[in-house]
C-alpha cells in the first residue's frame, strides 16, 4: 500500500511541476523542476520506489518511442534526411567510441564495455526537454524538426549500441561478425514486427468498426496497447523492442492518414496521448529526483569504485563527461556542416552558411533526458557468473549527473545563443495549405450538390434543398476566393483573417462564459451545457491551431 501511495505522490508531483514552471519568473526547464519535486517526495516519505530495470524499460520506453514515431513530421524527416542520419547514426557511433574510450581512460576501474554502455546511453538526445527550455526563446522550426528526427533515430541506435556493450560486459566476449549479424537481426526483425503487428491490428480494428460501429474507448485502448505488444513480440523473438516501437509509431501515422476514424475519436485519442506523454516523461524525471538522494548517499562507495577516496571526484567526472559530449557534438556538427556545403558546391547549389551561434546552439541543444535515464536504469544487476555488475552505481550516478548538467547548460546558453539571431529563410507551407483548402472546398461543393439532388428527389419539401445547398456552397466558394488571392490581396486577406480570428475567439469565449453562467443559475441542464461547451472548445481549438 505504501508503494501505491508513493506512486500517486509522484504523479501528483508531475501535475504540480506544470504549475510551478508557469509561476516561476524565469524560464526553468520543466525536467529540472520535476527532479527537484522528486527529491522532495523522497525527503518527505523517507524511501524510494524500488525499480526493476526490465519492468521500468517496458513501462516507459515503448510508448515514448511509439509516440515520437507517430507524431514527427515525416516530410521534414525526408527533407533533412541527410543531416538527421549524420546526427542520429554517425554522431552516435562517434560519441560511443570517443566518449567511451575517454571515460575508461579517466576511470580505469570502469571496464571498457561498461564505459561504452554509458557513452551509448548518453548519446540519445531529448527534444522534449529542449522544448521546455526554449519556452521563452523559441528554437527555429527547422532546427527543432532536425532535433526531433535525430532523437527519433538515435534513441534506437543509442540503445541498441548499449545492448551490445552490456552483452559484452555480461558475457565477457565480443565478436565483430556476430555483432553485425545480431544487429541486422535486431534491426530488421524489430522493424518488421513493429510494422506487421501495427498493420494487422489496425486492419482488424477497422474491419470490426465497419461491421459493428466504432467504439472510441476501444480505439484509444488499442492505440495504447500497440507499442507494448510490438515491444514484447520483438523481445520474444530476440529482436529490438526499441525499433519495433519506433516502427509501430511510424506505421500508425500512415494508417491514420486514411482518415477512417471518427472525428471525436481522433480528438480524444490525441488528448489521451498528450496526457500519457506528459505523465510518462514527468514520471521519469520525478523518479530520477526520488532516486537521486539514494544515489548521492552512496557517493562514497561509488568514489571508492572509481579509485578515488573523495566524492568530489564524482563532480569532476560529471563535468568532464558533459564537456566531452558537448565538444564531440560540436566537432561533428561542424564537420557535417562543411561536408554539406562541400556537396552543395559540387552540385552548383548555393547554401547560406549559418551563423556560428546556430552551430553552437545545435551542440548545446543535445540535451539528455528521459530515454537516457530509462536506459541506464536497465543495466543488469549481475553478470552471467552471478557477480555484481561492475561499476553499476557509478554509471547510474554519472548518467544522472550528465542529464542534470546538460539541462542546466542548455537552459543557460540556448536563450543567449538564439536571442535576436538572424536565421536563413525557411520554406513556408502557406501555399500548400491554400491549395489543400481549395481542393477540399471543391470536393465539398461537389458532395453537397450530389447530396442535394439525392435528398430532393421525389420529396415534397425538395424546394428547400436548392436554397440550403446554395447557402453552404457559397461559404466554400468564399473560401476558394480567399485562398486563391496572391500578392497584396493575399496579404490583406490574411490580415483580415487574423482580425476575424481574434474577434471570433472573443465571441466564442463569451458564448462559453454565458453557458456556464446559465448552468450556475440552474437555467440549463448540465448534459446540454456539456454538449454546447464541447462544440465551442473544438471550434476554439481549430481557430488557435490555425495561428
Secondary structure, DSSP 8 states (H G I E B T S, - for coil): -HHHHHHHHHHHHHHHHHHHHHHSSS---HHHHHHHHHHHHHHHHS------HHHHHHHHHHHHHHHHHHHS-HHHHHHTHHHHHIIIIIHHHHHHHHHHHHHHHH-TTS-HHHHHHHHHHHH---HHHHHHHTTSS---HHHHHHHHHHHHHHHHHHHHHHHHHHHHHHHS---HHHHHHHHHHHHHHHHHHHHHHHHHHHHHHHHHHHHH---HHHHHHHHHHHHHHHHHHHHHTTS-HHHHHHHHHHHHHHHHTT--S-HHHHHHHHHHHHHHHHHHHHHHHHHHHHHHHHHHHTHHHHHHHTT-SSTHHHHHHHHHHHHHHHHHHHHHHHHHHHHHHHHHHHTT-------HHHHHHHHHT----HHHHHHHTT--SB-TTS-B-TTHHHHHHHHHHHHHHHHHHHHHHHHHHHTT--------SHHHHHHHHHHHHHHHHHHHHHHHHHHHTT-TTTHHHHHHHHHHHHHHHHHHHHHH--HHHHHHHHHHHHHHHHHHHHHHHHHHHHHHHHHHTT-S-HHHHHHHHHHHHHHHHHHHHT-
